[in-house]
Amino acid sequence: MILKSISHKKLNFRGLLEYIFSEHNLPTPDGLERFVWRKNMVESEKVEELTNDFLQNEALRIHNRANVNRLYHEVLSFHPDSHPNTDTLKDILQQYSKLRGESKMVAVPHYSESHCHLHILVSGVEVGSGRANRLSKHEFNQMQQTLNNYQVEKYPELSESYVNYSKKDRSRVSD
C-alpha cells in the first residue's frame, strides 16, 4: 500500500473533515462498510465536534510559529487488485496509529471505483502535551516500511499492494 502525507500550515480542520466525510453516505461495494476510526478524539461523526476537538488540542501548542504544520492529511492507498475488507482496514489503521504516535487522529475510508483508500487526519500537536507531532523524512520512511511489512506478513492476499520502499528501488513489486 502507498502511504503519503500532506502537511498543512493553515487551520483548515473543518474543510479537510468535510472532504473526508464527503463519501460517508454513499453506497459501499459488497462486503464493505463505512466507518469512522478515531484515536484520542471525541466520539462523534459530526464535523463541528471533531473540528473543535482538533482546535482545542492545537491551542495547547507550545511553540506557535508562523510556519508550523497544524495538520497532516495522510492517505493509505491500496492497489486496484487488492480488496481489503472492513476488519482489515481497521486493523491496518490500528497498526498505523501505533507507529504514528500519540496524536489526535480521525480516519474514513473512500471506496472509489478504481481502488480503496483511507484518509487520515493527524493533529500537528501531540495529545495534551503541546509539542509538535513531527516525523522526519527518515522516520516517515521507516513507518512506511514497517506498515508495509505488517501488511505483507498479516495479509498476504493483499500482495498486489506491496510497495518496495527501499532507497534503491521504490517500485511496486509484483509476482
Steps between C-alpha positions, in 0.01 A plus 500: 500500500609852442519736796537868425483806720399857424579759765274802546614831646151651530234408754271335246372212711138562398570501125701179510247329726221598261703352215573167669133468602377592150448132403377386838135457395568344160437130435794266560630209294376158606646379827628840612359754739550867572661580832670778688816400681630724778793517738500743794197675348149583615257215418316681224446499127404867494748723319440786745581289808807341340622844386466636854689201640792564262493875575504446878809286466662753262446773762747313724784545250814617684693650209248688290709614205359625171620209287409195711311196376154519657366182347608200295271347239629149444368249251538122503424377151460143378563358154182463287544120501515491882169479679546545875189442711378735772668308784831503312477875446430558870790275600741679266383832648574367850851404394546836325392687815752312713774603261377861465505571872278673752295746307141575419400311187187437301477274195231423246513255208424602142394221266550638153426293191870444441637436850452523874683763705490642851513871574659573837518839669773528762542793737825693473521498881541199729198432718497727803872581491514799269808357327519472123404164353760490226669208328825550313519364145704209633244424772213522251683265261555253785130519583413430134729195495377366835134539405562344161679202661211460744257487209713240316532276806143521626311543172682313221179515294576871453835430333412722202519797737854430615736790429877474527596806704873438488713794383631316197166389360164653592305313235201283566592134523287251312521126449 
